[in-house]
Amino acid sequence: MNQLGQPSALPPQSDPATKKGRSIDRLVTLALSMVSFVILMLLFLGPLAMAQVRQELNSTRPLSAKADMLGLEQAIKGYRVEYNRLPALESPPPLVDNAQGYNTTSAEGRQIIEILVAKDTKKNPRQITFYEPPVEKDSGAGYNATKGLKDIWGSKGYIILLDYDGDGLIADPAHRGSKISGAVLVYSAGPDGDYTTWHDNITSWER
């Protein structure tokens, strides 16, 4: 009641629908702000994350190349134990080392791999699978029966040097006039794809 004895006016009541609408607007505004924040963070952190991924890949590829070369080396040694000779393109095997090496993407290199995977039954009559090459990836790295075996960078093949003369030594391809003890040597051109730049080549004999 007011001073004149009349009923006091009730305060205006808020429309529930209006309240609900305002709440939704606030939620939408908050959600948009969060989305904007996430987008900004991605724009800022994206290049850093990609750089980190590239760095990780660059650090692991040499290890993968080493694993590929070790697989080849063990396969060739396994063949030698089984047949008492190194795999060769001709019969009888040569009496001098293959100083130029077999490139695993060349016809000669592919033939050596075919012997090791038991595809060439004349050179591997017992049909023993000494080697299971890595499957070809989208990058080109890995083995393809037509293209041969490419290194982890997907551009060049591995080079295989074999001790055909049986003296237990192979000419060091990186240092003319030097010799390396071993029956099998394998190396990769490395990330620059150049066999002659030894600063980044990956080798089987350097552990």
C-alpha positions in Angstrom: 0.0 0.0 0.0 1.2 3.5 -0.7 0.6 6.6 1.4 -2.8 7.1 -0.3 -3.9 3.6 0.7 -3.6 2.3 -2.9 -1.9 -0.9 -3.7 1.8 -0.5 -4.6 2.8 -1.4 -8.1 4.7 -4.6 -8.5 8.2 -4.4 -9.9 8.4 -5.4 -13.6 9.0 -9.2 -14.0 11.7 -10.3 -16.4 10.6 -12.5 -19.3 12.1 -16.0 -18.8 12.6 -16.3 -22.6 14.6 -13.0 -22.5 16.8 -14.3 -19.7 17.4 -17.5 -21.6 18.3 -15.6 -24.7 20.8 -13.5 -22.9 22.4 -16.6 -21.4 22.7 -18.1 -24.8 24.2 -14.9 -26.2 26.8 -14.9 -23.4 27.7 -18.6 -24.1 28.0 -18.0 -27.8 30.3 -15.0 -27.1 32.4 -17.0 -24.8 32.6 -19.9 -27.2 33.6 -17.6 -30.0 36.3 -16.0 -27.8 37.7 -19.5 -27.0 37.7 -20.5 -30.7 39.5 -17.2 -31.6 42.1 -17.9 -28.9 42.7 -21.4 -30.1 43.1 -20.2 -33.7 45.6 -17.6 -32.6 47.5 -20.1 -30.6 47.6 -22.5 -33.6 48.8 -19.7 -35.9 51.5 -18.9 -33.4 52.5 -22.4 -32.5 51.9 -24.1 -35.9 55.2 -23.1 -37.5 57.1 -24.0 -34.3 55.5 -27.4 -34.2 56.2 -28.1 -37.8 59.8 -27.1 -37.3 60.1 -29.5 -34.4 58.6 -32.3 -36.5 61.1 -31.6 -39.3 63.9 -31.6 -36.7 62.8 -34.9 -35.3 62.6 -36.5 -38.8 66.0 -35.2 -39.7 67.5 -36.7 -36.5 65.8 -40.2 -37.0 66.5 -40.7 -40.7 70.2 -41.4 -40.3 69.3 -44.1 -37.8 66.7 -45.6 -40.2 69.4 -45.6 -43.0 71.7 -47.4 -40.6 69.1 -50.0 -40.0 68.5 -50.5 -43.7 72.2 -50.9 -44.3 72.6 -53.3 -41.4 69.8 -55.4 -42.8 71.5 -55.6 -46.2 74.9 -56.4 -44.6 73.4 -59.2 -42.5 71.6 -60.7 -45.5 74.7 -60.8 -47.6 76.7 -62.4 -44.7 73.9 -64.9 -44.2 74.1 -65.8 -47.9 77.9 -66.3 -47.6 77.5 -68.6 -44.7 74.9 -70.7 -46.5 76.7 -70.9 -49.9 80.3 -70.3 -48.9 80.6 -67.3 -51.3 79.3 -63.8 -51.7 76.3 -63.1 -53.9 77.5 -62.3 -57.4 76.1 -61.5 -60.8 78.1 -64.1 -62.6 79.3 -67.7 -62.0 81.9 -68.2 -60.9 82.0 -65.1 -58.7 84.7 -62.4 -59.6 88.1 -62.6 -58.0 88.4 -58.8 -57.4 86.3 -56.5 -55.3 83.6 -54.5 -57.0 85.4 -51.2 -56.4 82.6 -49.1 -58.0 79.9 -50.8 -55.8 76.5 -52.0 -56.7 73.8 -49.3 -56.5 70.6 -50.8 -55.2 68.6 -48.9 -57.8 70.7 -50.1 -60.7 70.2 -53.3 -62.7 73.2 -54.9 -60.9 72.0 -53.8 -57.5 68.5 -55.1 -58.1 69.9 -58.5 -59.2 71.8 -58.7 -55.9 68.6 -58.0 -54.0 66.7 -60.6 -56.1 69.3 -63.2 -55.0 68.8 -62.3 -51.4 65.0 -62.3 -51.5 65.1 -65.8 -53.3 63.6 -64.4 -56.5 66.7 -65.5 -58.4 66.7 -69.3 -57.9 69.8 -69.9 -60.0 72.0 -67.9 -57.7 69.9 -68.9 -54.7 68.9 -72.5 -55.5 67.8 -73.3 -51.9 65.4 -70.4 -52.2 66.3 -69.0 -48.8 64.9 -65.6 -48.0 67.9 -63.8 -46.5 66.5 -60.3 -46.8 63.1 -58.7 -46.4 63.5 -55.2 -47.9 61.5 -52.3 -46.5 58.3 -51.6 -48.3 58.3 -48.6 -50.6 56.8 -45.4 -49.0 55.0 -42.5 -50.6 58.3 -40.6 -50.3 60.0 -43.1 -52.6 62.1 -44.6 -49.8 62.1 -48.4 -49.6 62.0 -51.2 -52.1 60.2 -51.5 -55.4 60.9 -54.5 -57.6 61.2 -52.3 -60.7 63.0 -49.3 -59.1 65.1 -51.2 -56.6 65.9 -50.1 -53.1 66.1 -46.4 -52.3 67.5 -44.9 -49.1 65.4 -43.3 -46.4 65.5 -39.9 -48.2 63.8 -41.6 -51.2 66.1 -40.2 -53.9 69.2 -42.5 -54.2 70.1 -46.1 -53.7 72.5 -47.7 -51.3 76.0 -48.6 -52.5 77.2 -52.1 -51.8 80.9 -53.0 -51.8 81.9 -56.7 -51.6 85.2 -58.4 -50.7 85.3 -60.8 -53.7 89.0 -61.4 -53.5 88.6 -62.7 -49.9 91.4 -60.8 -48.3 89.1 -59.4 -45.6 89.7 -55.8 -46.8 87.7 -53.4 -49.0 89.0 -50.1 -50.4 87.7 -47.1 -48.4 85.5 -45.2 -50.8 85.9 -42.0 -48.7 89.7 -42.1 -48.5 91.6 -43.2 -51.5 94.5 -45.6 -50.8 93.0 -46.7 -47.4 91.4 -50.0 -46.7 88.5 -51.0 -44.4 88.4 -54.4 -42.7 85.2 -56.3 -43.7 83.4 -58.5 -46.2 80.5 -56.1 -46.9 80.4 -52.3 -46.9 77.2 -50.3 -47.5 76.7 -46.5 -47.7 74.1 -43.9 -48.5 74.5 -40.5 -50.2 72.8 -38.9 -47.2 70.3 -36.1 -47.2 72.0 -34.1 -50.0 71.8 -37.1 -52.4 75.4 -36.7 -53.4 77.7 -39.7 -53.0 80.9 -37.6 -53.2 80.1 -35.3 -50.3 81.2 -37.5 -47.4 80.4 -35.1 -44.6 76.7 -36.2 -44.6 77.0 -39.7 -46.1 75.8 -42.5 -43.9 78.0 -45.6 -43.7 77.7 -49.1 -42.3 81.2 -49.3 -41.0 81.0 -46.2 -38.8 78.9 -47.3 -35.8 
